Amino acid sequence: MPLNIIVVGAGIGGLACAISLTRQGHHVELFEQSTFLNEIGAAIHLPPNGSRVLKGWGCDFDDLNYVYCNSITTYDKSGNFRFVAIATKDMHQKLNIRDEWLLTHRVDLHNTLRKLADTEPYGQNLNINLHSRVVWADSENAEILLEDGTRYRADLLIGADGVHSKVVSAVTLEQPKRKSTGQNTFRFLVSMDKINASPLARPFFEDLGLDDQHVFLGADRRLVVYPCRSKTLLNVVAIHPAENDSLETESSWLSGGNMEDLLHTYRDFGPELIEMCRLGEDLKLWSLAAREPPKTFYRGKTVLVGDAAHPMLPRQGGAQALEDGAALGALLPYDTLPSQVNRRLQLFNKVRYARTITVMVMSSTSDDRRAEKMPELQRYVPDASLPKNMFEYTWSSYATLEARRALEEDLGASFGPSARL
């Protein structure tokens, strides 16, 4: 008999779990507090460890309206070239991989995941409950309580409800501790039609090209710029010190940004970059608040994935959530019994905890200061070692294969190439 599974949250991690687990034949009830009518967010980049997960599910990359990323190139605040931080071709050769590094719009990714989740015959195993806000969870019984008083119970509960997760306290048995990073981020999109109509911005971006992530560095602030939607939009991430370093400010995509504040914050940057900012649309201000990671990702019949488990600053969050979903699917094949769920969650923790916490901690600082983060990392992963290169560390991850090997080792048997993993 297939498992009955509850997934809380229909973001990247929640949909990844739904895709992976319905493909194993399990029945998934997904609860999402929104209505899907006003999907929000700007762009996201999918490094090779994320794109290979999508490829394994039969994703048509054309649905993503993607742009292939060739490199991350850095400049000073005036736009003068400094260095290439990473070239995709070089890293591909070093790791002997060919998986794509894609730049896409977050809404396009979400729609693509929903399409994959609905794909027949797997879609018949999924029921999505919208406008369903979870207010309480019981980890031992895999039970949730909705805001309207309705209760649901399953063989497995997956908390994929983000940095403000309601499920996390059911696993940790305490309220999660939030902390400020001291940084805020403006996020906005710029139409390439507007860029091309600007005598100031057009030649600047024609010289830069639209096949890379461009990072413009000031002393304590930076602009990260890259294309999405088949090069029709520029995504801009403007990271800067927070004026009010208050823990009361919650990380949110919905905080309205002020154009005057944006232009003032980046007033010392080059005129072409200021023009780009001036042309921005749908400006949002996002507080880069963080949360202490839990000491474990599971308890009883409940497991955490994505930002509910390992909330990350911008870089690898989407890819890690996809990997979480893929790993769970590999660890819970179609013949898994309810009595085996807890053991499989132990294996998930074994496969994913050290890796994701390493990425989480190391993504919060620059390359040249990662050694300073080792004491923090080793509080959670005592035997952790410092990755020599974070691109190598993340891009060389094969979540499905690693989970499958862990399960084979635990069972003392091989599933063979035909296993649905």
Protein Blocks (a to p, Z undefined) as FASTA:
>chain_A
ZZddddehjbfklmmmmmmmmmnopacddddfbeolacgdddddddfklmmmmmmnopaf
klnopacdfbdcdddfkopafbdfbafklmmmmnopabdcddddfklmmmmmmmmmmpcf
klmmpccdehiacfbdcfklopacdfkopacddfbdcdfebjklfklmmmnopacdddde
hiacddddddfklmmmpmklmmmmmmnopabccddddfkbccddddeehhlaccdddddd
dfblcfkbccdfkbccdfklmmmmmmmpcfklmmmmmmpghiacdddddddddfbfbehj
accehjllmccdehjlmmmmmmmmmmmmmmmcfklcfklmmmmmmmmmmmmmmmmmmmmm
mmmpcfklmmmmmmmmmmmmmmbccdfblklmmmmpcfklmmmmmmmmmnopaebjmbcZ
Z
